[in-house]
């Protein structure tokens, strides 16, 4: 992320905002987690992960969601 220029940083922020607004409007989750993975390769990988219950939260929830093991 530190290698992004100001315009690229702004664009990333707008993508994240648009995605979170879309999820909130159409799915009404309790929370939305944002996960950004940036390595020394020319791309940024991110997830917007909605959470609908309080059964599992925080990193435990993200681990299940991102591994495909989450059962709703």
TINU-788708 format. One line per 5 residues: their letters; for each residue x, y, z of N, C-alpha, C. Coordinates in steps of 0.001 Angstrom, whole numbers. Layout:
<nodes>
A) X/Y/Z/X/Y/Z/X/Y/Z  ...
</nodes>
This chain:
<nodes>
XXXXX) 828/-1186/0/0/0/0/873/1251/0  2042/1163/623/2919/2335/693/3425/2755/-686  3335/1878/-1675/3807/2240/-3016/2718/2890/-3871  1495/2984/-3352/426/3638/-4111/655/5143/-4152  339/5736/-5288/374/7192/-5344/-943/7728/-4773
XXXXX) -1046/9025/-4519/-2261/9571/-3902/-3548/9248/-4669  -3512/9288/-5981/-4715/8988/-6767/-5117/7519/-6615  -4146/6619/-6613/-4436/5190/-6427/-4987/4926/-5024  -4443/5589/-4019/-4948/5447/-2648/-6395/5913/-2559  -6678/7041/-3196/-8047/7564/-3213/-8992/6582/-3901
XXXXX) -8562/6037/-5029/-9394/5090/-5773/-9667/3825/-4947  -8654/3321/-4254/-8854/2151/-3399/-9876/2465/-2306  -9734/3630/-1692/-10693/4036/-665/-12110/4113/-1197  -12274/4624/-2405/-13605/4720/-3011/-14179/3342/-3328  -13332/2411/-3791/-13801/1037/-4037/-14294/397/-2742
XXXXX) -13522/553/-1678/-13906/-25/-390/-15197/598/130  -15318/1902/-1/-16528/2592/438/-17740/2117/-371  -17597/2047/-1690/-18704/1608/-2532/-19130/187/-2160  -18144/-693/-1995/-18460/-2082/-1661/-19166/-2204/-325  -18677/-1487/685/-19297/-1542/2016/-20717/-977/1976
XXXXX) -20910/124/1264/-22255/702/1139/-23207/-258/437  -22739/-924/-604/-23564/-1894/-1326/-23983/-3038/-404  -23030/-3574/341/-23325/-4677/1260/-24320/-4227/2327  -24082/-3054/2931/-24994/-2549/3961/-26409/-2381/3415  -26525/-1774/2253/-27839/-1494/1656/-28591/-2759/1286
XXXXX) -27908/-3749/730/-28577/-4924/190/-28643/-6120/1135  -27803/-6149/2176/-27747/-7334/3020/-27853/-7055/4516  -27724/-5822/4940/-27878/-5390/6333/-27130/-6251/7354  -25827/-6425/7201/-25080/-7206/8189/-24888/-6407/9479  -24548/-7112/10567/-24229/-6437/11823/-22915/-5678/11709
XXXXX) -21943/-6272/11029/-20622/-5677/10847/-20097/-6047/9463  -19136/-5266/8995/-18412/-5606/7770/-16925/-5517/8096  -16235/-6627/7931/-14793/-6637/8115/-14124/-6313/6781  -13042/-5554/6844/-12251/-5239/5664/-10875/-5852/5848  -10487/-6702/4915/-9193/-7367/4975/-8422/-6987/3717
XXXXX) -7242/-6398/3897/-6405/-6014/2768/-5084/-6749/2880  -4705/-7420/1803/-3447/-8147/1754/-2603/-7520/652  -1446/-7046/1026/-566/-6401/57/841/-6940/250  1329/-7627/-743/2686/-8146/-701/3523/-7409/-1732  4750/-7769/-1836/5633/-7097/-2806/5399/-7629/-4213
XXXXX) 4160/-7589/-4607/3776/-7912/-5979/2881/-6772/-6454  2736/-6591/-7748/2018/-5414/-8248/484/-5514/-8188  -61/-5914/-7054/-1512/-5875/-6883/-1860/-5839/-5394  -3080/-5447/-5110/-3602/-5444/-3743/-4827/-6336/-3750  -4926/-7166/-2757/-6025/-8119/-2635/-6844/-7714/-1416
XXXXX) -8162/-7576/-1577/-8955/-7247/-405/-10277/-7992/-404  -10810/-8150/809/-12111/-8774/1023/-12956/-7835/1874  -14235/-7745/1563/-15218/-7137/2439/-16063/-8297/2933  -16020/-8559/4219/-16631/-9764/4780/-17766/-9364/5722  -19027/-9565/5302/-20141/-9223/6190/-20316/-10275/7286
XXXXX) -20706/-9792/8470/-21005/-10699/9589/-22453/-10463/10002  -23212/-11553/10149/-24641/-11441/10412/-25049/-11839/11820  -24188/-12480/12568/-24540/-12894/13923/-23375/-12611/14860  -23618/-12790/16130/-22567/-12605/17128/-22048/-13937/17655  -22403/-15042/16994/-21958/-16367/17435/-20440/-16488/17412
XXXXX) -19839/-16047/16327/-18380/-16043/16169/-18013/-14643/15697  -16961/-14059/16263/-16585/-12696/15901/-15078/-12581/15704  -14675/-11421/15273/-13271/-11033/15182/-12459/-11962/14279  -11237/-12250/14691/-10339/-13059/13858/-10856/-14480/13680  -11567/-15007/14662/-12146/-16347/14512/-13145/-16363/13354
XXXXX) -13965/-15323/13262/-14938/-15212/12178/-14234/-15087/10830  -13241/-14199/10769/-12517/-14009/9516/-11840/-15289/9058  -11251/-16023/9970/-10600/-17282/9616/-11599/-18237/8968  -12765/-18382/9578/-13798/-19263/9019/-14319/-18748/7680  -14588/-17452/7613/-15149/-16874/6390/-14187/-16970/5217
XXXXX) -12921/-16628/5447/-11967/-16598/4351/-11505/-17990/3932  -11690/-18979/4809/-11321/-20344/4456/-12478/-21107/3806  -13675/-20489/3806/-14853/-21148/3245/-15526/-22093/4212  -15117/-22077/5470/-15670/-22985/6477/-16854/-22398/7232  -17185/-21147/7001/-18262/-20501/7732/-19604/-21053/7292
XX) -20412/-21377/8249/-21766/-21877/7972/-22763/-20910/8565  -23599/-20334/7740/-24606/-19366/8208/-25923/-20054/8456
</nodes>
